[in-house]
Amino acid sequence: MTSIDNMSCLDVTLLERNYNKCVARTYLARKLFQEKSMNLNLPLHTRSIRFQLLLAVNLPLAVLATLFLVYDFRREISDRVVEKRIALDEEAKTMLPAVLQMRHHGKDSVQSYINTVCARMQDSDSPGHHIAVVFPEAMLQAEIHHRASPEMIQTLQQAAQSSTRRAYVGEQEIIVGNYGQDGTTIFVSETMERLRRSVWNDLGRQIVVFLILACVAAIVVNVVLLRFVTAPLRRLVNTVRDIAAGKLGSRAVAFSSAELRFLANEINQMSEALTAADRYRGLQMAKAREIQQHVLPDTQSIPGLTMASLFLPADEVGGDYYDVISLSDGTVLLCVADVTGHGVSAAMATVLLRSLLHTAAESLCCPREILDFVNRRFEEATLPGDFATVILVQIDVQSQRLEYASAGHETALLLSPDGERRALESTGLILGIDANATWESQEYDLVQGERLMLVTDGVTETHGPNGTLFGRDRLVELLESSSELSLNEVIDRIKHDLAAFQQEAVQHDDVTIVLAALDSHTSSYR
């Protein structure tokens, strides 16, 4: 094996080792990025901190407030009942001396007195007010409000004996006060309606105050969270999104709170790790690009041939490959190949393909036989799904003849000075599908001034901004209209037209063009 082939094997090993290191470091950095940024990508309005904090604070407060209001209502009812009972007892005690004095004037006097007292009590102030007097020999009730009945006397007596001093008359609950002396007892009662209504009114005012305070607290909490949590979080999210968009090295600003400062520091560390990984990847890709450029041939030093070429990888390195090899029989072998995909993995396959091609060219000269040799070893060395299209063109400068074999490659073109076109179409399967595949070779006589164009499909499939393709017809027309230009000038024009057609559209595939023509002095070699 020659020194250049030894270099090819070394290039393959170096490229593969650097690529594996690059992939491993980038994978770890991206995994760190995904772990750090996963939660920050959630929309802030979905179960936000504001919502959860307000729920965590207000829900217990609402439960406690409800329990407090229930307890306060019961306590207030109890206190009001005690106060009312004392007031009714005092009223009965106040009336007793007058009743005892009027007793000597007869029951009519007592009846008139309690009617008068009861009449002064308005339902708005003392709802259901009723007075009853029990003597040993008789029972009297106020008749002014038509509440007098034997059942009423019985209910008053039962209530006076109970600890709560309350009882029901029909559907109404009453509270009873009493006072007795010398066998005479006065009962004074009122319904609980006004008392309960008063307590309910107080409770309603407390609820309104509580709701106002809750709203104020919610507003304060929201304002505080918006300023000290939500706004900083959005800034952190924007930083993470900048990093995700490729702005590596973006840093989060410092915050006053310890938690947000901790999160910002973690994001900054993540950004630094991704930046370092990307920098390392860039160095490795630069090395890979240097290796790939190193193995490209010098098209200016081929005796008897004028050549020009264009190589534009879609990534830092490409999956296209072209070469010029001097064969042992004095002929020249032109090769253009296109490996599936682009980027580092495709570039590794092209280096392997180059090594196999140079090895085959040491002992073989026929394009068909070289393809047989390369295909068997390429199919064994590559993964399933890795394929390559290749066209090999053998040019005999002395006899001005051309022989080629094409493994599914883009159709090449021979264009004579008078405008005649000859297409060099595929003569067999692409490489890497079948180790036992075979190819045919075809031969052509070359005409002085005839130009050969070898391209990859990345040229014709260049996309414009509206999705249209550059197309083969446009390329052939461009070549025909440039017959007066040198090959290098033709390459420059093609490059310019491709860029103008593509505009801001992304380049999706590698672009390779090789132009060749016999020197004007070629006839002297014959």
C-alpha positions as CSV (number, residue, x, y, z in Angstrom):
1,M,0.0,0.0,0.0
2,T,1.3,3.5,-0.9
3,S,2.0,6.3,1.6
4,I,-1.1,8.1,0.6
5,D,-3.2,5.0,1.4
6,N,-1.5,4.7,4.7
7,M,-2.5,8.3,5.3
8,S,-6.1,7.3,4.4
9,C,-6.3,4.6,7.0
10,L,-4.8,6.9,9.6
11,D,-7.4,9.5,8.6
12,V,-10.2,7.1,9.1
13,T,-9.0,6.1,12.5
14,L,-8.4,9.7,13.7
15,L,-11.7,10.9,12.3
16,E,-13.6,8.1,13.9
17,R,-11.9,8.5,17.3
18,N,-12.5,12.3,17.4
19,Y,-16.0,11.9,16.2
20,N,-16.9,9.4,18.9
21,K,-15.4,11.7,21.6
22,C,-17.3,14.7,20.2
23,V,-20.6,12.8,20.1
24,A,-20.1,11.5,23.7
25,R,-19.4,15.0,25.1
26,T,-22.2,16.6,23.2
27,Y,-24.6,13.9,24.3
28,L,-23.8,14.5,28.0
29,A,-24.1,18.2,27.7
30,R,-27.4,18.0,25.9
31,K,-28.7,15.5,28.5
32,L,-27.7,18.0,31.2
33,F,-29.5,20.8,29.3
34,Q,-32.6,18.7,29.0
35,E,-32.7,17.8,32.7
36,K,-32.2,21.5,33.7
37,S,-34.6,23.0,31.3
38,M,-37.4,20.4,31.3
39,N,-39.5,22.0,34.0
40,L,-38.8,25.6,32.8
41,N,-40.4,24.9,29.5
42,L,-43.9,24.4,31.1
43,P,-46.3,27.3,30.6
44,L,-46.3,29.6,33.7
45,H,-50.0,29.8,33.8
46,T,-50.4,26.0,34.3
47,R,-50.5,25.4,38.0
48,S,-48.3,28.4,38.6
49,I,-46.6,29.2,41.8
50,R,-49.0,32.0,42.3
51,F,-52.0,29.7,42.0
52,Q,-50.4,27.1,44.3
53,L,-49.3,29.6,46.9
54,L,-52.7,31.3,46.9
55,L,-54.4,27.9,47.2
56,A,-52.0,26.8,50.0
57,V,-52.6,30.0,51.9
58,N,-56.2,30.8,51.3
59,L,-57.6,27.2,51.6
60,P,-56.4,26.7,55.2
61,L,-57.4,30.3,56.0
62,A,-60.9,29.7,54.5
63,V,-61.3,26.5,56.6
64,L,-60.1,28.2,59.7
65,A,-62.3,31.2,59.0
66,T,-65.3,29.0,58.5
67,L,-64.6,27.2,61.8
68,F,-64.1,30.5,63.6
69,L,-67.3,32.0,62.1
70,V,-69.3,28.9,63.2
71,Y,-67.8,29.0,66.6
72,D,-68.3,32.7,66.9
73,F,-71.9,32.4,65.7
74,R,-72.7,29.8,68.4
75,R,-70.9,31.8,71.1
76,E,-72.7,35.0,70.1
77,I,-76.0,33.2,70.2
78,S,-75.2,31.9,73.6
79,D,-74.1,35.2,74.9
80,R,-77.1,37.0,73.5
81,V,-79.5,34.4,75.0
82,V,-77.9,34.9,78.4
83,E,-78.1,38.7,78.1
84,K,-81.7,38.5,77.0
85,R,-82.6,36.1,79.8
86,I,-81.1,38.4,82.3
87,A,-83.0,41.3,80.8
88,L,-86.3,39.4,81.0
89,D,-85.6,38.4,84.6
90,E,-84.9,42.0,85.5
91,E,-88.2,43.0,83.8
92,A,-90.1,40.4,85.7
93,K,-88.4,41.5,88.9
94,T,-89.3,45.1,88.3
95,M,-92.9,44.3,87.6
96,L,-93.4,42.1,90.7
97,P,-93.9,44.9,93.4
98,A,-96.5,46.6,91.3
99,V,-98.3,43.3,90.7
100,L,-98.3,42.5,94.4
101,Q,-99.7,45.9,95.2
102,M,-102.5,45.7,92.6
103,R,-103.4,42.2,93.7
104,H,-105.3,43.8,96.6
105,H,-107.4,45.8,94.1
106,G,-108.4,42.6,92.3
107,K,-107.4,40.6,89.3
108,D,-108.8,43.2,86.9
109,S,-106.3,45.7,88.1
110,V,-103.4,43.2,87.6
111,Q,-104.8,42.3,84.1
112,S,-105.0,45.9,83.1
113,Y,-101.4,46.5,84.3
114,I,-99.8,43.6,82.4
115,N,-101.8,44.5,79.3
116,T,-100.5,48.1,79.5
117,V,-96.9,47.0,80.0
118,C,-97.1,44.5,77.2
119,A,-98.7,47.0,74.9
120,R,-95.7,49.3,75.3
121,M,-93.4,46.6,73.9
122,Q,-93.2,46.9,70.1
123,D,-92.6,43.9,68.0
124,S,-89.7,45.6,66.3
125,D,-87.9,45.9,69.6
126,S,-89.3,43.0,71.5
127,P,-90.8,40.5,69.0
128,G,-93.3,38.1,70.6
129,H,-93.2,39.9,73.9
130,H,-95.6,38.2,76.4
131,I,-96.3,38.5,80.1
132,A,-98.0,36.0,82.4
133,V,-98.7,36.2,86.2
134,V,-99.3,33.1,88.2
135,F,-101.0,33.5,91.6
136,P,-101.8,30.5,93.9
137,E,-105.4,31.0,93.1
138,A,-105.3,32.2,89.4
139,M,-103.2,32.7,86.3
140,L,-103.3,35.8,84.2
141,Q,-101.8,36.5,80.7
142,A,-101.5,39.7,78.7
143,E,-104.2,39.7,76.1
144,I,-103.1,42.7,74.1
145,H,-101.2,40.6,71.4
146,H,-103.6,37.6,71.5
147,R,-100.9,35.2,72.6
148,A,-102.7,34.1,75.8
149,S,-103.6,30.4,76.0
150,P,-103.3,27.5,78.5
151,E,-100.5,26.0,76.3
152,M,-98.6,29.3,76.6
153,I,-98.7,29.2,80.4
154,Q,-97.5,25.6,80.4
155,T,-94.7,26.3,77.9
156,L,-93.5,29.3,80.0
157,Q,-93.4,27.2,83.1
158,Q,-91.5,24.4,81.4
159,A,-89.0,26.9,79.9
160,A,-88.4,28.5,83.3
161,Q,-87.5,25.2,84.7
162,S,-85.0,24.3,81.9
163,S,-81.3,25.3,82.0
164,T,-81.5,27.1,78.7
165,R,-84.7,29.0,79.5
166,R,-85.9,28.2,76.0
167,A,-88.9,26.4,74.5
168,Y,-91.0,26.1,71.4
169,V,-94.5,27.5,70.9
170,G,-95.6,26.0,67.7
171,E,-92.7,26.6,65.2
172,Q,-91.4,29.6,67.2
173,E,-88.7,29.3,69.8
174,I,-89.0,31.6,72.8
175,I,-86.8,32.6,75.7
176,V,-88.3,33.1,79.1
177,G,-87.4,35.2,82.1
178,N,-89.2,34.9,85.5
179,Y,-89.2,36.1,89.0
180,G,-91.3,35.0,92.0
181,Q,-92.1,36.0,95.6
182,D,-94.8,35.1,98.1
183,G,-96.3,32.5,95.8
184,T,-96.6,34.9,92.9
185,T,-94.5,34.4,89.8
186,I,-94.2,36.7,86.8
187,F,-93.1,35.2,83.4
188,V,-91.8,37.4,80.6
189,S,-91.0,35.9,77.2
190,E,-89.8,37.0,73.7
191,T,-89.2,35.0,70.5
192,M,-85.6,34.2,69.3
193,E,-86.3,35.7,65.9
194,R,-84.8,39.1,66.3
195,L,-81.9,37.8,68.4
196,R,-80.9,35.4,65.6
197,R,-81.4,38.0,62.9
198,S,-79.1,40.3,64.8
199,V,-76.4,37.7,65.1
200,W,-76.8,36.7,61.4
201,N,-76.3,40.4,60.4
202,D,-73.1,40.6,62.5
203,L,-71.9,37.3,60.9
204,G,-72.6,38.7,57.4
205,R,-70.6,41.8,58.1
206,Q,-67.7,39.6,59.3
207,I,-67.9,37.5,56.2
208,V,-67.7,40.6,54.0
209,V,-64.7,41.9,55.9
210,F,-63.0,38.5,55.6
211,L,-63.6,38.4,51.8
212,I,-62.3,41.9,51.4
213,L,-59.2,41.0,53.4
214,A,-58.8,37.8,51.4
215,C,-59.0,39.8,48.1
216,V,-56.5,42.3,49.4
217,A,-54.2,39.4,50.5
218,A,-54.5,37.8,47.1
219,I,-53.7,41.1,45.3
220,V,-50.7,41.6,47.6
221,V,-49.5,38.0,47.1
222,N,-49.9,38.3,43.3
223,V,-48.0,41.5,43.1
224,V,-45.2,40.2,45.3
225,L,-45.0,36.9,43.3
226,L,-45.2,38.7,39.9
227,R,-42.3,40.9,41.0
228,F,-40.1,38.5,42.9
229,V,-40.9,35.1,41.4
230,T,-42.8,35.2,38.0
231,A,-40.8,38.0,36.4
232,P,-37.4,36.4,37.4
233,L,-38.6,33.0,36.3
234,R,-39.6,34.4,32.9
235,R,-36.2,35.9,32.5
236,L,-34.7,32.5,33.4
237,V,-37.0,30.8,30.9
238,N,-35.9,33.3,28.2
239,T,-32.3,32.5,28.9
240,V,-33.0,28.8,28.6
241,R,-34.8,29.3,25.3
242,D,-31.9,31.4,24.0
243,I,-29.6,28.5,24.8
244,A,-32.0,26.0,23.2
245,A,-32.0,28.3,20.1
246,G,-28.2,27.9,19.8
247,K,-27.1,31.1,21.7
248,L,-24.7,29.1,23.7
249,G,-22.9,31.1,26.4
250,S,-26.1,33.0,27.4
251,R,-26.1,33.7,31.1
252,A,-28.9,34.4,33.6
253,V,-28.7,37.5,35.6
254,A,-28.2,37.4,39.4
255,F,-31.2,37.5,41.7
256,S,-31.6,38.6,45.3
257,S,-33.5,35.5,46.5
258,A,-31.3,32.4,47.3
259,E,-33.6,30.0,45.4
260,L,-33.6,32.0,42.2
261,R,-29.9,32.7,42.5
262,F,-29.3,28.9,42.9
263,L,-31.4,28.2,39.8
264,A,-29.6,31.0,37.8
265,N,-26.2,29.5,38.8
266,E,-27.3,26.1,37.6
267,I,-28.5,27.5,34.3
268,N,-25.2,29.3,33.9
269,Q,-23.3,26.2,34.6
270,M,-25.4,24.3,32.1
271,S,-24.7,27.1,29.5
272,E,-21.0,26.9,30.2
273,A,-21.0,23.1,29.8
274,L,-22.9,23.3,26.5
275,T,-20.5,26.1,25.3
276,A,-17.5,23.9,26.2
277,A,-19.0,20.9,24.5
278,D,-19.9,23.0,21.4
279,R,-16.4,24.5,21.4
280,Y,-14.9,21.0,21.6
281,R,-17.2,19.8,18.9
282,G,-16.2,22.7,16.7
283,L,-12.5,21.9,17.2
284,Q,-13.2,18.2,16.2
285,M,-15.3,19.3,13.2
286,A,-12.5,21.7,12.1
287,K,-10.1,18.8,12.3
288,A,-12.5,16.6,10.4
289,R,-12.9,19.3,7.8
290,E,-9.1,19.7,7.6
291,I,-8.8,15.9,7.0
292,Q,-11.5,15.9,4.3
293,Q,-9.9,18.9,2.5
294,H,-6.5,17.2,2.8
295,V,-7.7,14.1,0.9
296,L,-9.2,16.1,-2.0
297,P,-7.1,15.9,-5.1
298,D,-5.1,18.6,-6.8
299,T,-6.9,19.0,-10.1
300,Q,-4.4,21.4,-11.5
301,S,-1.5,18.9,-12.0
302,I,-3.1,16.3,-14.3
303,P,-1.1,16.1,-17.6
304,G,-3.2,16.4,-20.7
305,L,-6.4,17.4,-18.7
306,T,-7.8,20.7,-17.6
307,M,-10.0,20.4,-14.6
308,A,-12.0,22.5,-12.1
309,S,-14.1,21.5,-9.2
310,L,-16.5,22.8,-6.6
311,F,-17.2,21.2,-3.2
312,L,-19.7,22.7,-0.8
313,P,-20.6,20.5,2.2
314,A,-24.0,21.1,3.8
315,D,-22.4,20.7,7.3
316,E,-18.9,21.3,8.5
317,V,-17.9,18.1,6.7
318,G,-19.7,16.4,3.8
319,G,-20.8,13.1,2.4
320,D,-19.7,13.9,-1.1
321,Y,-16.3,12.9,-2.4
322,Y,-14.3,13.4,-5.6
323,D,-10.9,12.2,-6.6
324,V,-8.4,12.0,-9.5
325,I,-6.2,8.9,-9.6
326,S,-3.3,8.1,-12.0
327,L,-3.6,4.5,-13.0
328,S,-0.8,2.1,-13.7
329,D,-1.5,1.9,-17.4
330,G,-1.0,5.7,-17.8
331,T,-4.7,6.6,-17.8
332,V,-6.5,8.9,-15.4
333,L,-9.5,7.8,-13.2
334,L,-12.0,10.5,-12.2
335,C,-14.3,9.6,-9.4
336,V,-17.3,11.4,-7.9
337,A,-19.3,9.7,-5.0
338,D,-22.2,10.6,-2.9
339,V,-22.7,8.8,0.4
340,T,-26.2,8.7,2.0
341,G,-26.7,11.6,4.5
342,H,-24.2,14.3,5.3
343,G,-22.1,15.4,8.2
344,V,-19.5,13.5,10.2
345,S,-20.9,10.0,9.7
346,A,-21.1,10.5,5.9
347,A,-17.6,12.0,5.9
348,M,-16.3,8.9,7.7
349,A,-17.8,6.7,4.9
350,T,-16.2,8.9,2.2
351,V,-12.8,8.4,3.8
352,L,-13.4,4.7,3.9
353,L,-14.5,4.8,0.3
354,R,-11.4,6.7,-0.8
355,S,-9.1,4.2,0.9
356,L,-10.9,1.3,-0.8
357,L,-10.8,3.1,-4.2
358,H,-7.0,3.8,-3.9
359,T,-6.3,0.3,-2.9
360,A,-8.3,-1.1,-5.9
361,A,-6.6,1.4,-8.3
362,E,-3.2,-0.1,-7.4
363,S,-3.9,-3.3,-9.3
364,L,-7.0,-2.6,-11.4
365,C,-7.7,-0.2,-14.2
366,C,-11.1,-1.0,-15.5
367,P,-13.9,1.1,-13.8
368,R,-16.2,-1.9,-13.7
369,E,-13.7,-4.1,-11.9
370,I,-12.8,-1.3,-9.5
371,L,-16.5,-0.9,-8.6
372,D,-16.7,-4.7,-8.0
373,F,-13.7,-4.5,-5.6
374,V,-14.9,-1.5,-3.7
375,N,-18.5,-2.6,-3.4
376,R,-17.7,-6.0,-1.7
377,R,-15.5,-4.3,0.9
378,F,-17.7,-1.3,1.4
379,E,-20.8,-3.5,2.0
380,E,-18.9,-5.5,4.6
381,A,-17.5,-2.4,6.4
382,T,-20.6,-0.2,6.6
383,L,-23.8,-0.4,8.6
384,P,-27.1,-1.5,7.0
385,G,-28.6,1.5,5.4
386,D,-25.3,3.1,4.5
387,F,-25.1,3.4,0.7
388,A,-23.1,5.3,-1.9
389,T,-23.6,6.3,-5.5
390,V,-20.3,6.4,-7.5
391,I,-19.3,7.2,-11.0
392,L,-15.8,6.2,-12.3
393,V,-14.6,7.8,-15.5
394,Q,-11.3,6.5,-17.0
395,I,-9.8,8.9,-19.5
396,D,-7.0,7.9,-21.9
397,V,-5.4,11.1,-22.9
398,Q,-3.2,9.5,-25.5
399,S,-6.1,7.8,-27.4
400,Q,-8.7,10.4,-26.4
401,R,-11.1,7.7,-25.2
402,L,-13.3,7.5,-22.2
403,E,-14.6,4.5,-20.3
404,Y,-17.0,4.8,-17.4
405,A,-19.1,2.8,-14.9
406,S,-21.8,4.3,-12.7
407,A,-23.2,2.8,-9.5
408,G,-26.6,4.6,-9.5
409,H,-25.0,8.0,-9.6
410,E,-26.4,11.3,-11.0
411,T,-26.2,11.3,-14.8
412,A,-23.0,12.8,-16.0
413,L,-22.7,14.9,-19.2
414,L,-20.4,15.1,-22.2
415,L,-20.9,18.4,-24.1
416,S,-19.2,18.9,-27.4
417,P,-18.3,22.3,-28.9
418,D,-21.1,22.0,-31.4
419,G,-23.7,21.5,-28.7
420,E,-24.1,17.7,-28.9
421,R,-24.9,16.1,-25.6
422,R,-24.0,12.6,-24.5
423,A,-25.4,11.4,-21.2
424,L,-23.4,9.1,-19.0
425,E,-26.2,7.3,-17.2
426,S,-26.1,4.6,-14.4
427,T,-24.9,1.2,-15.4
428,G,-25.7,-0.7,-12.2
429,L,-26.9,-0.7,-8.5
430,I,-25.6,1.8,-5.9
431,L,-22.8,0.6,-3.6
432,G,-23.6,-1.2,-0.3
433,I,-26.8,-3.0,-1.4
434,D,-25.6,-6.3,-2.8
435,A,-22.0,-7.5,-2.3
436,N,-22.4,-9.6,-5.5
437,A,-23.7,-6.8,-7.7
438,T,-21.9,-6.2,-11.1
439,W,-21.7,-3.2,-13.4
440,E,-21.2,-2.6,-17.1
441,S,-18.7,-0.3,-18.6
442,Q,-19.3,2.0,-21.6
443,E,-16.8,3.7,-23.9
444,Y,-16.8,6.9,-25.9
445,D,-14.4,8.7,-28.2
446,L,-13.6,12.2,-27.0
447,V,-13.7,15.2,-29.2
448,Q,-11.3,18.1,-28.9
449,G,-12.9,20.8,-26.8
450,E,-15.5,18.4,-25.4
451,R,-16.3,19.0,-21.7
452,L,-17.2,16.4,-19.1
453,M,-19.4,17.4,-16.2
454,L,-19.7,15.2,-13.1
455,V,-22.1,16.3,-10.3
456,T,-23.9,15.0,-7.3
457,D,-27.6,15.3,-6.8
458,G,-27.1,18.1,-4.3
459,V,-26.6,20.5,-7.2
460,T,-29.8,19.7,-9.1
461,E,-31.8,19.4,-5.9
462,T,-30.7,22.8,-4.4
463,H,-33.9,24.4,-3.0
464,G,-34.9,27.9,-3.6
465,P,-36.8,30.0,-1.0
466,N,-40.2,28.9,-2.5
467,G,-39.3,25.2,-2.5
468,T,-38.5,24.9,-6.2
469,L,-35.4,22.9,-7.3
470,F,-32.5,24.2,-9.3
471,G,-32.9,21.3,-11.7
472,R,-30.8,19.5,-14.3
473,D,-32.1,21.5,-17.2
474,R,-31.0,24.8,-15.6
475,L,-27.6,23.3,-14.9
476,V,-27.1,22.0,-18.5
477,E,-28.3,25.3,-20.0
478,L,-25.8,27.1,-17.8
479,L,-23.0,24.8,-19.0
480,E,-24.0,25.3,-22.7
481,S,-24.1,29.1,-22.4
482,S,-20.6,29.1,-20.8
483,S,-18.7,27.4,-23.6
484,E,-16.5,30.4,-24.1
485,L,-15.5,30.5,-20.4
486,S,-12.6,28.6,-18.8
487,L,-13.5,25.7,-16.6
488,N,-12.7,27.7,-13.5
489,E,-14.9,30.6,-14.7
490,V,-17.7,28.1,-15.3
491,I,-17.3,26.8,-11.7
492,D,-17.5,30.4,-10.4
493,R,-20.6,31.1,-12.5
494,I,-22.3,27.9,-11.3
495,K,-21.5,28.8,-7.7
496,H,-22.8,32.3,-8.1
497,D,-26.1,31.1,-9.8
498,L,-26.6,28.4,-7.1
499,A,-26.2,31.1,-4.3
500,A,-28.6,33.5,-6.2
501,F,-31.2,30.8,-6.7
502,Q,-30.9,29.5,-3.1
503,Q,-31.0,33.0,-1.5
504,E,-31.8,32.5,2.2
505,A,-32.9,28.9,1.9
506,V,-31.0,26.3,3.9
507,Q,-28.6,24.0,2.0
508,H,-29.9,20.5,2.6
509,D,-27.3,18.4,0.7
510,D,-23.7,18.5,-0.2
511,V,-22.8,20.1,-3.6
512,T,-20.0,18.7,-5.7
513,I,-19.1,19.5,-9.4
514,V,-16.1,18.3,-11.3
515,L,-15.5,19.7,-14.8
516,A,-12.8,18.2,-17.1
517,A,-11.6,18.7,-20.7
518,L,-8.7,17.6,-22.8
519,D,-5.9,20.2,-23.1
520,S,-5.7,22.0,-26.4
521,H,-2.3,20.3,-27.0
522,T,-3.6,16.8,-26.3
523,S,-3.4,15.8,-30.0
524,S,0.4,16.1,-29.8
525,Y,0.5,13.1,-27.4
526,R,-1.0,10.8,-30.0
